[in-house]
């Protein structure tokens, strides 16, 4: 009986560690996603040229994006 409880505790530890690894992986993916969105935002802002007609479209897209 005690041996069976120890096996269950070992399995619970393994599952807990897998859950932590999954959580960290999800956090890493969110960080990469936010970094890519931030880089796209910087590119969009740097490409604005207020003298051209296309910049108005990009600026409208930027406002819509925000």
Jmol script that loads the backbone (N, CA, C; Angstrom):
load data "model"
ATOM      1  N   UNK A   1       0.831  -1.203   0.000  1.00  0.00           N
ATOM      2  CA  UNK A   1       0.000   0.000   0.000  1.00  0.00           C
ATOM      3  C   UNK A   1       0.868   1.256   0.000  1.00  0.00           C
ATOM      4  N   UNK A   2       1.881   1.286   0.855  1.00  0.00           N
ATOM      5  CA  UNK A   2       2.766   2.458   0.927  1.00  0.00           C
ATOM      6  C   UNK A   2       3.551   2.609  -0.373  1.00  0.00           C
ATOM      7  N   UNK A   3       3.963   1.480  -0.943  1.00  0.00           N
ATOM      8  CA  UNK A   3       4.706   1.506  -2.196  1.00  0.00           C
ATOM      9  C   UNK A   3       3.852   2.104  -3.317  1.00  0.00           C
ATOM     10  N   UNK A   4       2.574   1.774  -3.336  1.00  0.00           N
ATOM     11  CA  UNK A   4       1.667   2.296  -4.349  1.00  0.00           C
ATOM     12  C   UNK A   4       1.492   3.812  -4.197  1.00  0.00           C
ATOM     13  N   UNK A   5       1.419   4.285  -2.955  1.00  0.00           N
ATOM     14  CA  UNK A   5       1.284   5.720  -2.705  1.00  0.00           C
ATOM     15  C   UNK A   5       2.533   6.455  -3.175  1.00  0.00           C
ATOM     16  N   UNK A   6       3.699   5.853  -2.949  1.00  0.00           N
ATOM     17  CA  UNK A   6       4.949   6.479  -3.404  1.00  0.00           C
ATOM     18  C   UNK A   6       4.989   6.566  -4.926  1.00  0.00           C
ATOM     19  N   UNK A   7       4.491   5.531  -5.604  1.00  0.00           N
ATOM     20  CA  UNK A   7       4.447   5.566  -7.068  1.00  0.00           C
ATOM     21  C   UNK A   7       3.525   6.682  -7.541  1.00  0.00           C
ATOM     22  N   UNK A   8       2.387   6.843  -6.884  1.00  0.00           N
ATOM     23  CA  UNK A   8       1.466   7.912  -7.265  1.00  0.00           C
ATOM     24  C   UNK A   8       2.079   9.288  -7.036  1.00  0.00           C
ATOM     25  N   UNK A   9       2.831   9.425  -5.935  1.00  0.00           N
ATOM     26  CA  UNK A   9       3.484  10.706  -5.673  1.00  0.00           C
ATOM     27  C   UNK A   9       4.556  10.999  -6.712  1.00  0.00           C
ATOM     28  N   UNK A  10       5.302   9.974  -7.133  1.00  0.00           N
ATOM     29  CA  UNK A  10       6.313  10.175  -8.177  1.00  0.00           C
ATOM     30  C   UNK A  10       5.657  10.591  -9.491  1.00  0.00           C
ATOM     31  N   UNK A  11       4.557   9.948  -9.831  1.00  0.00           N
ATOM     32  CA  UNK A  11       3.846  10.317 -11.052  1.00  0.00           C
ATOM     33  C   UNK A  11       3.283  11.741 -10.959  1.00  0.00           C
ATOM     34  N   UNK A  12       2.807  12.106  -9.783  1.00  0.00           N
ATOM     35  CA  UNK A  12       2.298  13.473  -9.598  1.00  0.00           C
ATOM     36  C   UNK A  12       3.420  14.496  -9.757  1.00  0.00           C
ATOM     37  N   UNK A  13       4.621  14.168  -9.258  1.00  0.00           N
ATOM     38  CA  UNK A  13       5.759  15.082  -9.412  1.00  0.00           C
ATOM     39  C   UNK A  13       6.111  15.248 -10.888  1.00  0.00           C
ATOM     40  N   UNK A  14       6.109  14.145 -11.621  1.00  0.00           N
ATOM     41  CA  UNK A  14       6.425  14.200 -13.054  1.00  0.00           C
ATOM     42  C   UNK A  14       5.385  15.044 -13.785  1.00  0.00           C
ATOM     43  N   UNK A  15       4.106  14.814 -13.497  1.00  0.00           N
ATOM     44  CA  UNK A  15       3.049  15.595 -14.147  1.00  0.00           C
ATOM     45  C   UNK A  15       3.144  17.078 -13.793  1.00  0.00           C
ATOM     46  N   UNK A  16       3.495  17.358 -12.543  1.00  0.00           N
ATOM     47  CA  UNK A  16       3.642  18.747 -12.115  1.00  0.00           C
ATOM     48  C   UNK A  16       4.788  19.428 -12.867  1.00  0.00           C
ATOM     49  N   UNK A  17       5.905  18.713 -13.025  1.00  0.00           N
ATOM     50  CA  UNK A  17       7.030  19.286 -13.754  1.00  0.00           C
ATOM     51  C   UNK A  17       6.690  19.474 -15.235  1.00  0.00           C
ATOM     52  N   UNK A  18       5.945  18.548 -15.809  1.00  0.00           N
ATOM     53  CA  UNK A  18       5.514  18.704 -17.197  1.00  0.00           C
ATOM     54  C   UNK A  18       4.580  19.903 -17.351  1.00  0.00           C
ATOM     55  N   UNK A  19       3.719  20.106 -16.365  1.00  0.00           N
ATOM     56  CA  UNK A  19       2.823  21.260 -16.396  1.00  0.00           C
ATOM     57  C   UNK A  19       3.610  22.566 -16.330  1.00  0.00           C
ATOM     58  N   UNK A  20       4.643  22.609 -15.491  1.00  0.00           N
ATOM     59  CA  UNK A  20       5.489  23.802 -15.404  1.00  0.00           C
ATOM     60  C   UNK A  20       6.206  24.045 -16.727  1.00  0.00           C
ATOM     61  N   UNK A  21       6.735  22.982 -17.335  1.00  0.00           N
ATOM     62  CA  UNK A  21       7.408  23.131 -18.623  1.00  0.00           C
ATOM     63  C   UNK A  21       6.449  23.626 -19.698  1.00  0.00           C
ATOM     64  N   UNK A  22       5.228  23.112 -19.683  1.00  0.00           N
ATOM     65  CA  UNK A  22       4.216  23.568 -20.640  1.00  0.00           C
ATOM     66  C   UNK A  22       3.916  25.050 -20.436  1.00  0.00           C
ATOM     67  N   UNK A  23       3.768  25.461 -19.185  1.00  0.00           N
ATOM     68  CA  UNK A  23       3.498  26.865 -18.879  1.00  0.00           C
ATOM     69  C   UNK A  23       4.638  27.758 -19.364  1.00  0.00           C
ATOM     70  N   UNK A  24       5.883  27.329 -19.136  1.00  0.00           N
ATOM     71  CA  UNK A  24       7.021  28.121 -19.585  1.00  0.00           C
ATOM     72  C   UNK A  24       7.090  28.196 -21.105  1.00  0.00           C
ATOM     73  N   UNK A  25       6.746  27.115 -21.774  1.00  0.00           N
ATOM     74  CA  UNK A  25       6.731  27.111 -23.234  1.00  0.00           C
ATOM     75  C   UNK A  25       5.678  28.089 -23.764  1.00  0.00           C
ATOM     76  N   UNK A  26       4.509  28.079 -23.157  1.00  0.00           N
ATOM     77  CA  UNK A  26       3.451  29.013 -23.575  1.00  0.00           C
ATOM     78  C   UNK A  26       3.894  30.454 -23.347  1.00  0.00           C
ATOM     79  N   UNK A  27       4.548  30.714 -22.213  1.00  0.00           N
ATOM     80  CA  UNK A  27       5.036  32.069 -21.937  1.00  0.00           C
ATOM     81  C   UNK A  27       6.085  32.491 -22.958  1.00  0.00           C
ATOM     82  N   UNK A  28       6.949  31.563 -23.349  1.00  0.00           N
ATOM     83  CA  UNK A  28       7.965  31.866 -24.353  1.00  0.00           C
ATOM     84  C   UNK A  28       7.320  32.188 -25.697  1.00  0.00           C
ATOM     85  N   UNK A  29       6.309  31.424 -26.075  1.00  0.00           N
ATOM     86  CA  UNK A  29       5.627  31.691 -27.340  1.00  0.00           C
ATOM     87  C   UNK A  29       4.922  33.050 -27.325  1.00  0.00           C
ATOM     88  N   UNK A  30       4.312  33.396 -26.191  1.00  0.00           N
ATOM     89  CA  UNK A  30       3.689  34.719 -26.080  1.00  0.00           C
ATOM     90  C   UNK A  30       4.731  35.825 -26.175  1.00  0.00           C
ATOM     91  N   UNK A  31       5.896  35.618 -25.551  1.00  0.00           N
ATOM     92  CA  UNK A  31       6.957  36.632 -25.609  1.00  0.00           C
ATOM     93  C   UNK A  31       7.453  36.818 -27.037  1.00  0.00           C
ATOM     94  N   UNK A  32       7.633  35.716 -27.763  1.00  0.00           N
ATOM     95  CA  UNK A  32       8.072  35.810 -29.157  1.00  0.00           C
ATOM     96  C   UNK A  32       7.014  36.523 -29.988  1.00  0.00           C
ATOM     97  N   UNK A  33       5.749  36.199 -29.744  1.00  0.00           N
ATOM     98  CA  UNK A  33       4.663  36.835 -30.490  1.00  0.00           C
ATOM     99  C   UNK A  33       4.632  38.343 -30.234  1.00  0.00           C
ATOM    100  N   UNK A  34       4.753  38.750 -28.974  1.00  0.00           N
ATOM    101  CA  UNK A  34       4.723  40.176 -28.650  1.00  0.00           C
ATOM    102  C   UNK A  34       5.932  40.891 -29.236  1.00  0.00           C
ATOM    103  N   UNK A  35       7.088  40.220 -29.255  1.00  0.00           N
ATOM    104  CA  UNK A  35       8.279  40.823 -29.847  1.00  0.00           C
ATOM    105  C   UNK A  35       8.073  41.051 -31.343  1.00  0.00           C
ATOM    106  N   UNK A  36       7.487  40.070 -32.027  1.00  0.00           N
ATOM    107  CA  UNK A  36       7.242  40.219 -33.465  1.00  0.00           C
ATOM    108  C   UNK A  36       6.237  41.328 -33.737  1.00  0.00           C
ATOM    109  N   UNK A  37       5.188  41.418 -32.931  1.00  0.00           N
ATOM    110  CA  UNK A  37       4.200  42.490 -33.094  1.00  0.00           C
ATOM    111  C   UNK A  37       4.862  43.842 -32.855  1.00  0.00           C
ATOM    112  N   UNK A  38       5.730  43.909 -31.837  1.00  0.00           N
ATOM    113  CA  UNK A  38       6.424  45.163 -31.537  1.00  0.00           C
ATOM    114  C   UNK A  38       7.348  45.556 -32.689  1.00  0.00           C
ATOM    115  N   UNK A  39       8.054  44.585 -33.278  1.00  0.00           N
ATOM    116  CA  UNK A  39       8.925  44.881 -34.414  1.00  0.00           C
ATOM    117  C   UNK A  39       8.111  45.364 -35.609  1.00  0.00           C
ATOM    118  N   UNK A  40       6.958  44.751 -35.859  1.00  0.00           N
ATOM    119  CA  UNK A  40       6.091  45.202 -36.950  1.00  0.00           C
ATOM    120  C   UNK A  40       5.576  46.609 -36.685  1.00  0.00           C
ATOM    121  N   UNK A  41       5.266  46.908 -35.432  1.00  0.00           N
ATOM    122  CA  UNK A  41       4.806  48.246 -35.065  1.00  0.00           C
ATOM    123  C   UNK A  41       5.906  49.272 -35.333  1.00  0.00           C
ATOM    124  N   UNK A  42       7.148  48.942 -34.951  1.00  0.00           N
ATOM    125  CA  UNK A  42       8.261  49.872 -35.199  1.00  0.00           C
ATOM    126  C   UNK A  42       8.489  50.070 -36.694  1.00  0.00           C
ATOM    127  N   UNK A  43       8.378  48.978 -37.472  1.00  0.00           N
ATOM    128  CA  UNK A  43       8.553  49.113 -38.913  1.00  0.00           C
ATOM    129  C   UNK A  43       7.470  49.995 -39.510  1.00  0.00           C
ATOM    130  N   UNK A  44       6.247  49.833 -39.027  1.00  0.00           N
ATOM    131  CA  UNK A  44       5.139  50.619 -39.554  1.00  0.00           C
ATOM    132  C   UNK A  44       5.322  52.091 -39.218  1.00  0.00           C
ATOM    133  N   UNK A  45       5.744  52.378 -37.994  1.00  0.00           N
ATOM    134  CA  UNK A  45       5.949  53.771 -37.596  1.00  0.00           C
ATOM    135  C   UNK A  45       7.109  54.382 -38.371  1.00  0.00           C
ATOM    136  N   UNK A  46       8.181  53.615 -38.566  1.00  0.00           N
ATOM    137  CA  UNK A  46       9.339  54.156 -39.271  1.00  0.00           C
ATOM    138  C   UNK A  46       9.060  54.348 -40.758  1.00  0.00           C
ATOM    139  N   UNK A  47       8.068  53.639 -41.297  1.00  0.00           N
ATOM    140  CA  UNK A  47       7.766  53.760 -42.721  1.00  0.00           C
ATOM    141  C   UNK A  47       6.746  54.865 -43.013  1.00  0.00           C
ATOM    142  N   UNK A  48       6.279  55.552 -41.982  1.00  0.00           N
ATOM    143  CA  UNK A  48       5.325  56.637 -42.217  1.00  0.00           C
ATOM    144  C   UNK A  48       6.015  57.819 -42.879  1.00  0.00           C
ATOM    145  N   UNK A  49       5.429  58.282 -43.926  1.00  0.00           N
ATOM    146  CA  UNK A  49       5.907  59.489 -44.609  1.00  0.00           C
ATOM    147  C   UNK A  49       4.674  60.354 -44.832  1.00  0.00           C
ATOM    148  N   UNK A  50       4.609  61.458 -44.135  1.00  0.00           N
ATOM    149  CA  UNK A  50       3.381  62.251 -44.134  1.00  0.00           C
ATOM    150  C   UNK A  50       3.142  63.002 -45.442  1.00  0.00           C
ATOM    151  N   UNK A  51       4.098  62.958 -46.363  1.00  0.00           N
ATOM    152  CA  UNK A  51       3.926  63.670 -47.632  1.00  0.00           C
ATOM    153  C   UNK A  51       3.285  62.808 -48.715  1.00  0.00           C
ATOM    154  N   UNK A  52       3.124  61.523 -48.458  1.00  0.00           N
ATOM    155  CA  UNK A  52       2.602  60.621 -49.491  1.00  0.00           C
ATOM    156  C   UNK A  52       1.197  60.152 -49.140  1.00  0.00           C
ATOM    157  N   UNK A  53       0.477  59.755 -50.152  1.00  0.00           N
ATOM    158  CA  UNK A  53      -0.885  59.251 -49.967  1.00  0.00           C
ATOM    159  C   UNK A  53      -0.870  57.886 -49.278  1.00  0.00           C
ATOM    160  N   UNK A  54       0.152  57.062 -49.585  1.00  0.00           N
ATOM    161  CA  UNK A  54       0.195  55.720 -48.987  1.00  0.00           C
ATOM    162  C   UNK A  54       0.414  55.785 -47.488  1.00  0.00           C
ATOM    163  N   UNK A  55       1.085  56.837 -47.017  1.00  0.00           N
ATOM    164  CA  UNK A  55       1.316  56.932 -45.581  1.00  0.00           C
ATOM    165  C   UNK A  55       0.001  57.116 -44.825  1.00  0.00           C
ATOM    166  N   UNK A  56      -0.973  57.754 -45.466  1.00  0.00           N
ATOM    167  CA  UNK A  56      -2.272  57.914 -44.819  1.00  0.00           C
ATOM    168  C   UNK A  56      -2.935  56.550 -44.628  1.00  0.00           C
ATOM    169  N   UNK A  57      -2.772  55.687 -45.626  1.00  0.00           N
ATOM    170  CA  UNK A  57      -3.342  54.339 -45.520  1.00  0.00           C
ATOM    171  C   UNK A  57      -2.639  53.575 -44.409  1.00  0.00           C
ATOM    172  N   UNK A  58      -1.289  53.681 -44.366  1.00  0.00           N
ATOM    173  CA  UNK A  58      -0.535  52.986 -43.320  1.00  0.00           C
ATOM    174  C   UNK A  58      -0.895  53.543 -41.951  1.00  0.00           C
ATOM    175  N   UNK A  59      -1.044  54.874 -41.859  1.00  0.00           N
ATOM    176  CA  UNK A  59      -1.383  55.465 -40.576  1.00  0.00           C
ATOM    177  C   UNK A  59      -2.774  55.014 -40.130  1.00  0.00           C
ATOM    178  N   UNK A  60      -3.717  54.926 -41.062  1.00  0.00           N
ATOM    179  CA  UNK A  60      -5.049  54.438 -40.738  1.00  0.00           C
ATOM    180  C   UNK A  60      -4.974  52.994 -40.264  1.00  0.00           C
ATOM    181  N   UNK A  61      -4.117  52.190 -40.927  1.00  0.00           N
ATOM    182  CA  UNK A  61      -3.924  50.804 -40.499  1.00  0.00           C
ATOM    183  C   UNK A  61      -3.316  50.735 -39.115  1.00  0.00           C
ATOM    184  N   UNK A  62      -2.412  51.671 -38.823  1.00  0.00           N
ATOM    185  CA  UNK A  62      -1.788  51.699 -37.504  1.00  0.00           C
ATOM    186  C   UNK A  62      -2.815  52.021 -36.426  1.00  0.00           C
ATOM    187  N   UNK A  63      -3.672  52.993 -36.686  1.00  0.00           N
ATOM    188  CA  UNK A  63      -4.711  53.346 -35.717  1.00  0.00           C
ATOM    189  C   UNK A  63      -5.674  52.182 -35.530  1.00  0.00           C
ATOM    190  N   UNK A  64      -6.015  51.511 -36.632  1.00  0.00           N
ATOM    191  CA  UNK A  64      -6.885  50.344 -36.534  1.00  0.00           C
ATOM    192  C   UNK A  64      -6.211  49.248 -35.746  1.00  0.00           C
ATOM    193  N   UNK A  65      -4.895  49.066 -35.960  1.00  0.00           N
ATOM    194  CA  UNK A  65      -4.130  48.047 -35.253  1.00  0.00           C
ATOM    195  C   UNK A  65      -4.126  48.296 -33.750  1.00  0.00           C
ATOM    196  N   UNK A  66      -3.981  49.565 -33.365  1.00  0.00           N
ATOM    197  CA  UNK A  66      -3.951  49.899 -31.940  1.00  0.00           C
ATOM    198  C   UNK A  66      -5.343  49.807 -31.367  1.00  0.00           C
TER     199      UNK A  66
END
end "model"
wireframe off; spacefill off
backbone 0.3
color backbone group
